[in-house]
Amino acid sequence: MKKLKFLVALTTDDNDYQIEQSESAEQAARKTGVDVQIVYAQNDAINQSTQLLKGVQAPKELRPDAVIFEPVGGTALPQVAKAAVSAGIGWVILNRDASYIGELRKTAAAPVFAISSDHVEIGRIQGRQMAALLRGGGAALYIQGPSENSAAQDRTAGMQETKPPGVQVIMLKAQWTQESAQRAVRSWLKLTTSQRAAIDLISAQDDSMAMGARDAFKELTNEDERERWLGLPFTGCDGLPKTGQSWVRSGLLAATVFVPPNAGQAIEMLVDALQNRQMPAERVVTAAVSIPALDTLARKKP
């Protein structure tokens, strides 16, 4: 059997979760003996579409056997998906649902499926963390991912579902990177409304954005104001061992949500499906957990 070749397309190389996705893909490739090419869209949906079309439309001997990608924009590139399946290329979507999957599977000769975290549940966990950290109510500054991104939308919906009624939320938007969150918070701090806001907690939809918020508060020239902001609890999401979990242990984050990387799992599922000529389940969901555990967080002194 020929050596399998997969194209892995990720959103950016400036995000700890995406870096971990890349590492998990490389580890799975070594384990299964496949070749992987990893490309990054740098948070540009047009760039990502171009990268994927280049692979799909390459001469047959250069085409990948499957594409694994985490979408940047609001859609999961249905036209590119259709072109890939028509060319006999497998198609796997990471961390996003797409309504076209079921239709493509009816005619696909190669595996077509989605593997994702439950983003609504991730948001619910963040809402429960708010409840544990703000037992007397209060206000949270919440840094959301891009508004057109369904994962960001789902995490926000889950958070709103479980946060206590007594916790008010002020929302900012960033681009899943530390620098973008730093810019968003920096701009917000210049508004007169920020000076009147009595914020009790900073929460972000990923750990890098939580750290970007910390970076913005570090820039404040008034020492008392700077220390007040940096003394608030910060929470994030992704919870990877070298970043989020480490920041919780050091006290930079009060809590995070561990979201298992799934690019490697997608590769292993693809290899098994191609070797056994079977179509995997249409959708696979991985489980997220609070770090620290919610009961541990609730026992901490407010």
TILUMRO-167147 format. One line per field, with one value per residue (C-alpha): residue in one letter; x, y, z. Coordinates in pm, whole numbers, plus 50000, padded with zeros to 5 digits. Each point is the difference from the previous one (the first is absolute). Last residue first. Example, Ala and Ser with C-alpha at 12.3 -4.5 7.8 and 13.67 -1.06 7.14 Angstrom:
% residues 2
res <- [S  A]
east <- [51367  49863]
north <- [49894  49656]
up <- [50714  50066]
//
This chain:
% residues 302
res <- [P  K  K  R  A  L  T  D  L  A  P  I  S  V  A  A  T  V  V  R  E  A  P  M  Q  R  N  Q  L  A  D  V  L  M  E  I  A  Q  G  A  N  P  P  V  F  V  T  A  A  L  L  G  S  R  V  W  S  Q  G  T  K  P  L  G  D  C  G  T  F  P  L  G  L  W  R  E  R  E  D  E  N  T  L  E  K  F  A  D  R  A  G  M  A  M  S  D  D  Q  A  S  I  L  D  I  A  A  R  Q  S  T  T  L  K  L  W  S  R  V  A  R  Q  A  S  E  Q  T  W  Q  A  K  L  M  I  V  Q  V  G  P  P  K  T  E  Q  M  G  A  T  R  D  Q  A  A  S  N  E  S  P  G  Q  I  Y  L  A  A  G  G  G  R  L  L  A  A  M  Q  R  G  Q  I  R  G  I  E  V  H  D  S  S  I  A  F  V  P  A  A  A  T  K  R  L  E  G  I  Y  S  A  D  R  N  L  I  V  W  G  I  G  A  S  V  A  A  K  A  V  Q  P  L  A  T  G  G  V  P  E  F  I  V  A  D  P  R  L  E  K  P  A  Q  V  G  K  L  L  Q  T  S  Q  N  I  A  D  N  Q  A  Y  V  I  Q  V  D  V  G  T  K  R  A  A  Q  E  A  S  E  S  Q  E  I  Q  Y  D  N  D  D  T  T  L  A  V  L  F  K  L  K  K  M]
east <- [48674  50190  50031  49739  49812  50315  50050  49636  50044  50309  50312  50006  49651  49948  49933  49873  50057  49715  50001  49767  49922  50124  50283  49952  50175  50255  50208  50326  49825  49788  50287  50228  49727  49921  50369  50032  49687  50130  50320  49807  49787  50171  49823  49822  50094  49802  50190  50007  50146  50257  50334  50010  50308  49804  49727  50260  50155  49661  49940  50345  50217  49724  49726  49697  49815  49795  50057  49931  50146  49936  50059  50336  50127  49721  50062  50376  49975  49760  50225  50308  49851  50199  49780  50201  49970  49624  50049  50234  49746  49740  50244  50040  49625  50013  50268  49791  49696  49643  50098  49885  50102  49836  49869  49943  49853  49954  50020  50349  49908  49706  50238  50165  50381  49994  49795  50274  50264  49763  49954  50370  50109  49737  50141  50357  49916  49824  49653  49889  49845  49656  49896  49698  49881  49823  49785  50009  49690  49808  50266  50189  49864  49815  50195  50322  49850  49885  50342  50176  49761  50063  50377  49986  49771  50254  49835  50039  50374  50105  49851  50167  49769  50042  49807  49778  49883  49811  50066  50134  50223  50272  49775  49728  50255  50142  49648  49972  50335  49879  49684  50216  50196  49665  49886  50333  49967  50345  50006  50055  49826  49963  50066  50195  50079  49773  49749  49653  49765  50270  49982  49635  50064  50295  49820  49859  50344  50099  50330  50286  50190  49857  50116  49986  50132  50109  49831  50016  49626  50050  50261  49791  49697  50209  50140  49644  49886  50278  49924  49820  50038  50370  50317  49908  50203  50118  50080  50029  50035  50193  50206  50050  50345  49947  49662  50136  49904  49641  49928  50333  49986  49632  50087  50259  49775  49707  50228  50129  49643  49909  50292  50081  50368  49892  50253  50126  50099  50109  49965  50157  49865  50171  49723  50201  50211  49688  49828  50290  50002  49626  50026  50278  49796  49694  50225  50110  49635  49918  50291  49903  50232  50046  49658  49678  50112  50007  50122  50063  50028  50216  49963  50293  49901  49868]
north <- [53444  49741  49677  49732  50081  49949  49653  49912  50128  49790  50210  49993  49945  49716  49968  49683  49912  49974  49782  50074  49797  49674  49852  49863  49668  49878  49831  50174  50325  50005  49910  50261  50264  49927  50026  50328  50145  49902  50190  50310  49974  50211  49939  50307  50059  50290  50261  50134  50269  50091  50167  49797  49793  49673  50156  50137  49654  49850  50266  49985  49688  49756  50138  50150  50103  50273  50304  50146  50307  50084  50366  50111  50111  50256  50142  49995  50212  50247  50042  50038  50256  49950  49724  49780  49693  50014  49942  49705  49842  50022  49828  49725  49940  50003  49729  49793  49980  50120  50269  50086  50301  50026  50265  50297  50320  50191  50381  50025  49753  50218  50293  49802  49977  49673  49845  50072  49830  49710  49941  50051  49751  49757  50024  49949  49688  49836  49848  50299  50244  50119  50180  49922  50150  49738  50053  49733  50000  49778  49731  49876  49671  50081  50316  49796  49739  50266  50167  49669  49931  50337  49964  49650  50132  50262  50307  50199  49933  49864  50141  50188  50022  50280  49869  50187  49921  49729  49891  49660  50151  49734  49693  50159  50123  49646  49875  50243  49880  49641  50094  50159  49677  49817  50220  49935  49623  49924  49893  49723  50022  49734  49906  49681  49922  49886  50271  49982  49997  50140  50336  50046  49921  50237  50299  50133  50080  49982  50145  49892  49810  49916  49685  49945  49697  50053  49810  50298  50059  49998  50275  50213  49971  50100  50300  50106  49949  50212  49939  50331  50284  50038  49832  49635  49725  49762  49639  49926  49645  49786  50306  50086  49981  49692  50134  50336  50273  50124  49882  50120  50346  50018  49951  50278  50237  49941  50062  50327  50113  49914  50198  49919  49940  49722  49747  49696  49654  49732  49651  49673  49680  49738  49960  50100  50257  50159  49992  50190  50254  50059  50038  50255  50201  49999  50109  50298  50070  49990  50231  50264  50187  49726  50077  49839  49647  49802  49640  49841  49622  49749  49624  49777  49759  49656]
up <- [54701  50206  49805  50062  49678  49794  50147  49925  49646  49931  49947  49705  49859  49754  49625  49829  49634  49747  49687  49709  49689  50149  49800  49644  49951  49746  50271  49909  49913  50316  50232  49843  50020  50364  50091  49813  50164  50344  49927  49898  50316  50266  50333  50140  50365  50141  50201  50353  50224  49737  50072  50324  49914  49996  49787  49759  49964  49920  49736  49840  50004  50099  49774  50171  49684  50176  50213  50341  50169  50367  50087  50146  49659  49979  50349  49952  49685  50162  50300  49780  49761  49680  49859  49763  50225  49945  49626  50060  50236  49723  49765  50260  49995  49619  50005  50239  49777  50020  50246  50352  50208  50344  50241  49766  50143  49675  50029  49852  49729  49895  49944  49722  49986  50193  49720  49746  50216  50062  49627  49919  50269  49874  49647  50127  50199  49707  49950  49787  50249  50108  50319  50214  50328  50212  50311  50269  50222  49760  50063  49695  49868  49677  49918  50002  49767  49753  50008  49935  49712  49836  50033  49848  49725  49890  49847  50325  50018  50343  50319  50282  50303  50257  50297  50244  50352  50184  50358  49901  49735  49963  50010  49787  49747  49983  49933  49707  49866  50025  49809  49731  49958  49991  49710  49829  50010  49862  49644  49750  49665  49731  49637  49926  49633  49715  50083  49844  50299  50232  49822  50100  50367  50017  49847  50327  50135  50366  50114  50220  49731  49659  49820  49623  49813  49641  49715  49761  50036  50378  49973  49764  50230  50302  49810  49920  50361  50153  50371  50032  50248  49942  50123  49959  50170  49733  49925  49628  49874  49754  49914  49634  49843  49778  49889  49884  50250  50013  50356  50137  49845  50087  50366  50013  49805  50236  50296  49853  49940  50361  50145  50364  49918  49760  50129  49809  50121  49751  50140  49887  50154  50216  50258  50307  49819  49852  50339  50156  49716  50030  50379  49954  49751  50226  50288  49792  49923  50372  50086  49745  49762  49737  49857  49873  49926  49673  50018  49658  50022  49808  50028  49909  49727  50091]
//
